Amino acid sequence: MAPRCNHCGASAEIYLDYARLNLCPACFKKFFEKKVKSTVSKYGMIKPGDKVLVAASGGKDSSALLFALKQLYPDVELKALHINLGIFGYSDECEQKFRELVEDLGVDFVVFDLREELGISMDDFRRTVYRRRLCSPCGTIKRYLMNKLAYEGGFTKLATGHNLDDVAEVLLNNYLHGKVEQLVRLKPVLPSIHPKSVAKIKPLWETTEMEDLLYASYQGIPFRTVECPLSAGTRSLRWKRLINDVAGKVRGFKHTFVKSHVNKVLPLLERSTPLPPLVECKSCGMPSSSETCAFCRRIQLVRGPA
Amino acid sequence: MAPRCNHCGASAEIYLDYARLNLCPACFKKFFEKKVKSTVSKYGMIKPGDKVLVAASGGKDSSALLFALKQLYPDVELKALHINLGIFGYSDECEQKFRELVEDLGVDFVVFDLREELGISMDDFRRTVYRRRLCSPCGTIKRYLMNKLAYEGGFTKLATGHNLDDVAEVLLNNYLHGKVEQLVRLKPVLPSIHPKSVAKIKPLWETTEMEDLLYASYQGIPFRTVECPLSAGTRSLRWKRLINDVAGKVRGFKHTFVKSHVNKVLPLLERSTPLPPLVECKSCGMPSSSETCAFCRRIQLVRGPA
């Protein structure tokens, strides 16, 4: 006999191993939204008067995020930001799905197209990268642009769709390699540390990748189904599989690991890790830990000497 | 064709994946001893004039430790300590192997028999433990007695056979559960923090369980082959298997993880984690973080009200 939903007794479709919970689709959607709301409230992510820019890639996580925030906070000023990275066979579908979603939701939005705005695309970065993967420069570009556009638009919060699997993967890697500067920045809310830096919030901090996927599917949210051709087989994906293997043997591994970091280890690390002083990039004026910021250095590498 | 020893060109019998190294038995023995010597020297574990008590359980790790220390430091004052825990079908073989080893080596030794000295054995602890496993009270008893006997014998160092696998397992568990007090004590040398506490050293901090086993086997060192009947299927053994699975996919996982902890994360945690104040146990006078020390509380539980 099919298992019953632990909340309403209907036929269950979902089993959440970490919570030992069987749920039907309707109760799962409520469960998911309650969880996001609880994360937002626990960490004080959204406060009255906040203007929130939601970075949405067209993927399941950030699409689920945008959808859930719109349901949960109908009165908060939300705007969706999409960055078209110009990756052949990928970025245009991402933008398409993003546009379908914001139209469905009636959410105000902006699209930043790398080729149109900067004259270059992520594909152009290939020749500047010595290792095989472009995830690191792509992350730099996205983080810079998201913050800059949030700052210029007068937003008080920038929301991203990082999920529990993302966090657990980065956490284990940072512990493994002792990356303490990154460890102290791995938190659900990263407050503004410079007048031109906007506070970052991660409302999906406590939902798994699988939960985001299920929520997006059950809500009929449009999201991309193609994988980024530049990230296939990356370290990050291998690590996530590995961590899921561990979670399959140690119930709640990801949840416990991330919670212990935030509640117990992080406060001690923060007390003894001074933040690097930020200056303004001599080229673009945005916050930077070096004379020229990482974004400008990456862009100059691609464009070549002026 | 069989692989060749990377050091001497003879036929190799051992492949160390983390170091991508093929070795013959003779070169492996040198490699192992060089590694132990390097660990001892790097962390300043043994200094001229030190009197070292080596805790030896009769198992492969501590037997390899005692043997290697005797070879490497013939001029250092060494004494071997064995604690007979009184576990049926196990402890007597452990003591037997210990006695064979110290006789072979001509090392001065002492055996502390729980039944003779305290009138109780680990088997008596069963009825005081609500969970299935006795590893936790057994650890308390052993740590207490090792320190007490080292202190009373005037030793300056207490050496134990904890290996890299032990450390990686405890490390991951402490991070997982955010056990910060334990994290700051997980280090190759634990200095004395009370006049009655003797400094602890772990010279096998950088050798794996497999390396200890190979060294003990190739040197013909006697060690127990039975497993502790009280520890079969414990959490610790499951975790070690799990970590070895990860290390099979991420080369050098255990080495990198432990090294990053010691060099990068630990110094920051130590700076912000005050050590709990130690008092003297009102019952036995040994150092304790509470009025009555954990050892005395355990013993009183077994003996019942006076």
Interface residues (C-beta under 8 A of the other chain):
Chain A: Y175 L176 H177 G178 K179 V180 L183 R238 L242 D245 V246 K249 V250 F253 T256 F257 K259 S260 H261 N263 K264 V265 L268 L269 R271 S272 T273
Chain B: Y175 L176 H177 G178 K179 V180 L183 R238 L242 D245 V246 K249 V250 F253 T256 F257 K259 S260 H261 N263 K264 V265 L268 L269 R271 S272 T273
